[in-house]
Amino acid sequence: RLRDRLDTYIAEHPDFTLKKMRLSGSLAKGTALRSLNDIDVACYISVKDAPSDTRTLGTYLAERLRRLPNINPDQIKPQTYSVTVSYSGSGLDVDVVPILYDGDPNWYGDLVSQKDGSLLRTSITRHVQFTQKRKSASPTHFAQVVRLAKFWAKRKKDESEDFRFKSFMIELIMAHLADRGLDMSDYPTALRGFFDYIAQTGLTEKIVFADFYQRG
């Protein structure tokens, strides 16, 4: 609904500096857990109109989202480099992350790192295509094994706030193992392969994919 409201507003105000919203993260790729309580949405901002100081992007984005119809301004809470839109009825949070967009046809743009504010070149379109390729090679099973590993990581995080394992890292490791021939249809074997890889490499082995660029 949030994206529909933006699309409607853009159609009526073509000079609006927010250009597009795209579902991103695990929900867009079809690897989300059922217990998902927040949704990642990328919001493309025209780079020529965006503030030069990326630390003000959260406030800049929040001010423009509040212009959309049927949005309660109190729902919108700016963060340093993003905006959280909260829905009290469902308890769902939508994390709207700005991407500085310069018109690239594949929707490449610059994502602002939550860690240090540096710019990271990214494409939501390419992320989805990357995952879809592995899902097509192993329908149902690839996504399910990824979810099982994410469920394990979630349980570990619930047990200890010091545990760190990004969902995106899990997806990349699973993609690497799938490309190397790990059978995703046998879930115990697939998970054992995942944990064996972590134990044997210590996550020090470089993983390179050539889906959209050549290996260096």
KAVEN-V603107 format. One record per residue. N is the residue number from 0. RES is the residue in one small letter. SS is DSSP state (H for helix, E for strand, - for the rest). OMEGA is omega in radians with two decimals (NA if undefined). Layout:
# KAVEN-V603107
N;RES;SS;OMEGA / N;RES;SS;OMEGA
This chain:
# KAVEN-V603107
0;r;-;3.12 / 1;l;H;3.12 / 2;r;H;3.12 / 3;d;H;3.14 / 4;r;H;3.09 / 5;l;H;3.13 / 6;d;H;3.12 / 7;t;H;-3.11 / 8;y;H;3.13 / 9;i;H;3.12 / 10;a;H;-3.13 / 11;e;H;-3.11 / 12;h;-;-3.03 / 13;p;-;3.13 / 14;d;-;3.13 / 15;f;-;-3.01 / 16;t;-;3.00 / 17;l;E;-2.96 / 18;k;E;-3.06 / 19;k;E;2.97 / 20;m;E;3.11 / 21;r;E;3.00 / 22;l;E;-3.11 / 23;s;E;3.10 / 24;g;H;-3.01 / 25;s;H;3.14 / 26;l;H;3.12 / 27;a;H;-3.09 / 28;k;H;3.12 / 29;g;-;3.14 / 30;t;-;-3.09 / 31;a;-;3.02 / 32;l;-;3.14 / 33;r;-;-3.11 / 34;s;-;-3.14 / 35;l;-;3.10 / 36;n;-;2.99 / 37;d;E;-3.07 / 38;i;E;3.09 / 39;d;E;3.09 / 40;v;E;3.07 / 41;a;E;3.11 / 42;c;E;-3.09 / 43;y;E;-3.13 / 44;i;E;3.10 / 45;s;E;-3.03 / 46;v;-;-3.12 / 47;k;-;-3.14 / 48;d;-;-3.08 / 49;a;-;3.10 / 50;p;-;-3.13 / 51;s;-;3.11 / 52;d;-;-3.07 / 53;t;H;3.14 / 54;r;H;3.12 / 55;t;H;-3.08 / 56;l;H;-3.14 / 57;g;H;3.12 / 58;t;H;3.13 / 59;y;H;-3.12 / 60;l;H;-3.14 / 61;a;H;-3.13 / 62;e;H;-3.11 / 63;r;H;3.08 / 64;l;H;3.13 / 65;r;-;3.11 / 66;r;-;-3.08 / 67;l;-;-3.12 / 68;p;-;3.05 / 69;n;-;3.05 / 70;i;-;3.05 / 71;n;-;-3.11 / 72;p;H;-3.13 / 73;d;H;3.11 / 74;q;H;-2.94 / 75;i;E;-3.11 / 76;k;E;3.13 / 77;p;E;2.97 / 78;q;-;-3.11 / 79;t;-;-3.08 / 80;y;-;-3.12 / 81;s;E;3.13 / 82;v;E;3.06 / 83;t;E;3.06 / 84;v;E;-3.05 / 85;s;E;3.10 / 86;y;E;-3.02 / 87;s;-;-3.10 / 88;g;-;-3.10 / 89;s;-;-3.06 / 90;g;-;-3.08 / 91;l;E;3.03 / 92;d;E;3.05 / 93;v;E;3.11 / 94;d;E;-3.11 / 95;v;E;-3.06 / 96;v;E;-3.13 / 97;p;E;3.00 / 98;i;E;-3.13 / 99;l;E;-2.93 / 100;y;E;-3.11 / 101;d;-;3.05 / 102;g;-;-3.13 / 103;d;-;-3.08 / 104;p;-;3.10 / 105;n;-;3.09 / 106;w;-;2.91 / 107;y;E;3.09 / 108;g;E;-3.11 / 109;d;E;3.06 / 110;l;E;3.14 / 111;v;E;-3.14 / 112;s;-;3.09 / 113;q;-;-3.07 / 114;k;-;-3.02 / 115;d;-;3.10 / 116;g;-;3.11 / 117;s;-;-3.09 / 118;l;E;-3.12 / 119;l;E;3.13 / 120;r;E;-3.08 / 121;t;E;3.07 / 122;s;E;3.10 / 123;i;H;3.12 / 124;t;H;-3.13 / 125;r;H;3.10 / 126;h;H;-3.11 / 127;v;H;3.13 / 128;q;H;3.12 / 129;f;H;-3.13 / 130;t;H;-3.12 / 131;q;H;3.12 / 132;k;H;3.13 / 133;r;H;3.10 / 134;k;H;3.12 / 135;s;H;3.13 / 136;a;H;3.13 / 137;s;-;-3.07 / 138;p;-;3.13 / 139;t;-;-2.95 / 140;h;H;-3.11 / 141;f;H;-3.12 / 142;a;H;-3.11 / 143;q;H;3.11 / 144;v;H;3.06 / 145;v;H;3.13 / 146;r;H;3.13 / 147;l;H;3.11 / 148;a;H;3.10 / 149;k;H;3.10 / 150;f;H;3.07 / 151;w;H;-3.13 / 152;a;H;3.12 / 153;k;H;3.11 / 154;r;H;3.11 / 155;k;H;3.12 / 156;k;H;3.09 / 157;d;H;-3.13 / 158;e;H;-3.09 / 159;s;-;3.13 / 160;e;-;3.12 / 161;d;-;-3.12 / 162;f;-;-3.12 / 163;r;-;3.05 / 164;f;-;-3.09 / 165;k;-;3.08 / 166;s;H;-3.13 / 167;f;H;3.11 / 168;m;H;3.10 / 169;i;H;-3.14 / 170;e;H;-3.11 / 171;l;H;3.12 / 172;i;H;3.12 / 173;m;H;3.11 / 174;a;H;3.12 / 175;h;H;-3.14 / 176;l;H;3.09 / 177;a;H;3.12 / 178;d;H;3.14 / 179;r;-;3.02 / 180;g;-;3.10 / 181;l;-;-3.11 / 182;d;-;-3.10 / 183;m;-;-3.11 / 184;s;-;3.09 / 185;d;-;-2.97 / 186;y;H;3.10 / 187;p;H;3.12 / 188;t;H;3.13 / 189;a;H;3.13 / 190;l;H;3.09 / 191;r;H;3.08 / 192;g;H;3.11 / 193;f;H;-3.11 / 194;f;H;3.08 / 195;d;H;-3.13 / 196;y;H;-3.14 / 197;i;H;-3.10 / 198;a;H;-3.05 / 199;q;H;-3.09 / 200;t;H;-3.04 / 201;g;-;-3.10 / 202;l;-;3.10 / 203;t;-;3.14 / 204;e;-;3.13 / 205;k;-;3.06 / 206;i;-;-3.14 / 207;v;-;3.07 / 208;f;-;-3.11 / 209;a;-;-3.11 / 210;d;-;-3.01 / 211;f;-;3.06 / 212;y;-;-3.11 / 213;q;-;3.07 / 214;r;-;-3.14 / 215;g;-;NA
